Amino acid sequence: MAGGIENEPSKTSRITKKKVMEKRNWEMVSSDAAMLMFGVQDACYMAQNLVIAAGSMGMGTCYLGFVPFMVDKLIDTFVNLKL
């Protein structure tokens, strides 16, 4: 790791990918939506790793995804539930 980030692609790697794409007449196409989805995907991987790490240390976890957006409906459904 001489002067750079360990996971950063090497200059040779970037040049090779560029040459392969040029040879195949390919062009890099991306959009803000695609980049957002990659970011969401990375955040989900991180959350999953946190849950696994906590479990390995004997801690319980509860992975909540959409729940914060449905709080009112969940309260109406479960708090007012007659058992």
Contacts in CASP RR format, 6 or more apart in sequence:
PFRMAT RR
TARGET T0000
AUTHOR 0000-0000-0000
METHOD contacts of the structure
MODEL  1
MAGGIENEPSKTSRITKKKVMEKRNWEMVSSDAAMLMFGVQDACYMAQNL
VIAAGSMGMGTCYLGFVPFMVDKLIDTFVNLKL
20 26 0 8 1.000
21 27 0 8 1.000
21 28 0 8 1.000
47 63 0 8 1.000
48 63 0 8 1.000
50 61 0 8 1.000
51 61 0 8 1.000
51 63 0 8 1.000
54 60 0 8 1.000
54 61 0 8 1.000
55 61 0 8 1.000
67 74 0 8 1.000
END
